[in-house]
């Protein structure tokens, strides 16, 4: 009777202080220290009406770091998305 294959060990992400996490991938055989947050030039997108401007403008902000795995690849990137927080103000005549 054939035996069931053992499940692959899972990657882990554990906190190692206020600013750092330790990522371990036992399948690929490595660990590394990763920042919990990073500064991203497009981390926020607040609405601006300064000097007659009426639009959303990119703004630098601290965003979480995310680790993505796909097959034998590991990607480390900023985790963020754009979400408009307010509707455009009514057009003034």
N, C-alpha and C positions, 0 to 999 in steps of 0.2 A: 504494500500500500504506500503510495507516494506521500511524503510529508508536506505540510503547508510551508511555504517559504516564510522565514522570519521577517517581521516588518522592519523597515529601515529605521534607524534611530532618527529622532526628530531634532531639528535645529533648536537652539535655545537663545534667548535674549534676556539677560539678567542685569539689574541695576548694580553698578559698582561706584556709586557716589552720586552727588547732586547733578553732575553734568554728563556722566558717561554711562554707557551700557557695554556689556561684553556679549558679542555675538559668537556663537560656536556652531559650526557645521560639521558634525561627525562623519557624514558621508563623504564630503570633500576633504576632510582632515585639516581644518584650520579654525582658529579663533582670532578675533580682533576686537579692539576697543573702538567704539563708535560714539560720537557725540549724540546726546539726546535731542538737541536742537541745533539749528544752524541759521545763519543770517541769509536770507534770500532776497534779492533785489526786487522781486515781484511778489513778496509775501502778503501784502495787503493791497486793496484796490479801493480806497475811499473816494467818495463823491466830492468833487471840487467845484465851487462856484466863485473862486477867487479871480479877480480881474476880468470879470465877464465870462469866464470859462464855465461851462456846464457839462462836465463829463467825469467819468471815473478815471483816476490816475494811479498808476503803479506806485507803490511805496515799499521801501525796505522794511522787513520785519523778521522776527524770529519764528521759525516754523519747525515742527517735529521732523526728525530724520526717520525714514522708513526703509526697511530692508525687504526686498522682493526676491523670491526664489522661483526659478523656472528651469526644470531639468537640472543640468549641471552648471547652471549660471546663477550668480548672485548679483543683485543690483542694489546699490545704496543711493538714495535720492531724498530730496526734500518732499515731505508729504503735505500737499496743499491743493486746494481747488478754488476756483473763483465762484463766488456767490454774491449776487447783488443784494445788498442789505436794505436798500430803500428804492422806491420808484423814482423816476425822473420827476422833478418838480413840474407843476403845470406850467405850460408856456404862458408867458406874460405878453399881453398885446401891446 
